[in-house]
Amino acid sequence: MRLTKDKVVSFLWQHFLLLISLYVMTLGVAVCVRSHLGSCVISVLPYVFDQAGRQGMVPALTIGQYTCIMNFILVFGQILVLRRKFQLVQLFQLVIGFFFGYLIDLNMFLTTWLVPDALWMQILTQFVGCTILGFGIAFEVRCGSVTMPGEGFPVAISKVTGIEFPKVKICVDTTLVILGVAACFAFFGAWQWHIVGVGTLFAMFYVGFAVKQVSKRIGWFNKVLHYRPGFRRYVFGLARMIYKKK
């Protein structure tokens, strides 16, 4: 495989933009958690285990760390579903999932000041969080890199069953929420509305709508994605040196 300057720079630039998109996504996740009206779907189970860990029921890991574990399970699920059809490049989802979990913890730390007391503030916080999440997902999809494990698993099921991806995605998201509710009763003996609440239901419908609306208005991002930074000769020189050593 021939290593070219444009390929190296394109790969690094694409994944730098992907990292920014993940940061925006996880900021939205953190803001939704801070609303106390219910987290977004992808963080329901990690949030339940995080709260259970604080009471010594399970290992005391963070939301981000439990998100990493869940992403690993989702990737393993893809391997079981696709078997020989699973492409090894999709293991890169584990790397993306790790950064996603790490950035959730970072943004949870950066949003510790956000404590909405009044109901209208909680509603506004949830709306803002879901909107930010929608922006992040739209940019992440436009980057065109390896999908997130939360999307990769439904894609795998869709390929095997022939069922349309949107329908499978809804079923998977609903299952995650149901598992979150079941975990609430298993750990706490009651429904935890600040974890799985009206905000979670709102996120299930509104985030998808936000992604569609944002995607229609970010055609300019394609120019950014295909931009080639001026430091290409330095990046390529380093990459070529590493490649020769191999």
N, C-alpha and C positions, 0 to 999 in steps of 0.2 A: 504493500500500500504506500503510495507516494504521499509524502507530507509536503503540503504547499503552504505558502505564506497566508493566502486567503482563507484556507480551511482552518488553520490554527486560530487566526484572529477572529474569524466568523464564529467558531465554536466558543471561544472565551467570551466574546461580546454577547452572544446569545444567552449564555448561562449567567453572565453578570446581570443582564436584564431580568432573567428568570429569578435570580436571588432577590432583586428589588421587588418583583411581583409577589414573591413569597412573603416578603416583609410586610407588604401592604395587606395581603390576605390575613396574616397572623395578627396584624394590628386590629383588623375587623373582628377577628375571633375574640381577642382580649377585650375589646370594647363591649361586645355582646355579653361576655361573662360578667363584666362590671355592671351591666344593667340590672342584674338580679331578677330579670323577667324570664330567664331561660337562655341557655347557651345555644349556639348554632349546632347543626346536626353533627358535624365532624368532631366536636369537642364534648358531646354529651357524655359518652362513656368515660373518657379520660377525666372529665370533671367529677363524675360520681366517684371514681376510684381515688382521685385526689382528695376529696372530702372524707372518704372512708379512711384513707391513709393518715389523715390528721387525727383520727380517733383511734389509731392503732389496729384497725381491722385488717388492713393490707399493708404491704411495704409503703413507707412514706415517701412516695415519689411525687414529682410535680405534674401538672397537667401536660406540659410539654413532653416529659419523659414517658408518661402513659400514652401519649399520642404516638410517640416513636414505636412503642410496643404494638399498638393497634395497627400502625402502618406496616410493621413487619408481618403481622398476622394476615393482613389484606394481601400482601405480596405473596405470602405462602399459599393463600387461598387461590390466587391466580395460577400458581404452579400446579396445584391439585386439579383445577378446572381444565386448564389448557394442556397439561402434560407435555408431550413432545412438541406441541405447537407454541409453547412458551418461548419467547425470544430472550436470549441471555442479556441483551441490552436493556431489557426491562428491569433487570436487577438494579439498574441505576435509580429506580424508584426508591430504593432503600436509602440512598444518599439524599435524595430530595426530601424523603420523609424525615430523615434525621434533622436536616436544616429547618424543616417546617416545625418540628417539635421544639428545637432550640429557640427559634424565633418567637414561638408562642410564649415561652418562659421569659424571654427578653421583653416582650411587649406587656406581659402581665406585670413585670417589674416597673416598666415605664409608665403604666397606667394606675399605679397604686393610689395616686391622688384623686382618681375618678370615683367618687362615692355619691351617686345620685340618691337623694333622700325622698324627694317628692315623686309621686307617680308620674307626673308629666315629664320630669327629668329622666326617669327610668325609660319611659316610652321613647323620648327623644334620643337617649343613649343607644337603645336597641336599634332604632331606625338608622342612626349614623353608623353604628357598627356593621349592620347588614349592608349598607350602601358601600362602605369601605371594602368589605369582603367581596361584594360584587365587582368593584373596580379591580381588585387584585386578581380575581379569577379570570376576568376578561383579558387582562394583560398576560396572565400566565398561559392561557390558552393560545393567545396570539404569538407567544414566544415559540411555540411549535416544538418544544423539547419533549422529553419523556413525561408522561402524564403523572399526576399524583396518584398514590395508591387508592385513595377514595374514589377516583374515577376509573383507575385501571381495573379494579375488581369487577365493577358493573360491565365494563367493556368486554372482559373475558367471558362473563356469563352470557352476554349478548351474542358473542361470536359462536359460542357452543350451542345455545338454544335457538338462535335466530330471532329472538325477541328484540324489538327495537330498544336502543340504548336508553332513551328517556324513561320508558316504562320500567326497565330494569333498575335504573338509577333511583327512581321513586321507591321501588320495593326495597332496595338496599338501605336507603336513607330511613325509611319507615321502620325497617328491622332494627337499625342502630338505635333509634329513639325508643322502640319497645324494649330492647335490651337494657337501655338506660333506665327506664321506668322500673323494670324488673330488678335491676341492681339496686335501685333506691329502696325498694321494699325489702330486698334481701339484707342490705346493710343497716338501714335506718328504720325499717318497719312502717314507712309512710312515704308518700309521694313528696319529693323535694321540688317545690314549684320554682325555686330560684335556679335550679339546674335544668329541669324539663318543664317549661311553662308556656305561657301564651307567646312569649318571645321566640321560643323554639318553633312553634307552629308558624308564626309570622315569617321566620327565616326560611322555612322550607319552601314557601311560595314566593316571597319577595326577592330573595337572593337571585333566583333564576331569572326573574323579570329584570332585575338590575343588570345582570350580566348581558342580557339581550340588548338592553338600551345602551349600555356603555359600548358594547362591541360595534354598534352601528356608527359610533362617533369617534372611533380611534383609528381611522384609516391612516392618520399621520404617523401612528406608531410603526407602521411598516417601514417608513423611511428611517426611523431611528434604529429599527432592528437590522436594516441592511447597511447602516453606517459603518464605516471602517475607521476606528480610532487611529490617530497619527503615530502611536507608539508601536506600530505593527513590526518594525524591523527589530526592536528590542525583544518583543514577545516571541517572534519567530526564531530569533537567534537562540534564546533560551530553550525553546521547544526542540529545535534542531539538535542542540547539544545533548539534551536528555534522550532524544530519539536515537542518536548515534551510540550512546552508552549502552542502550539495550541491545 
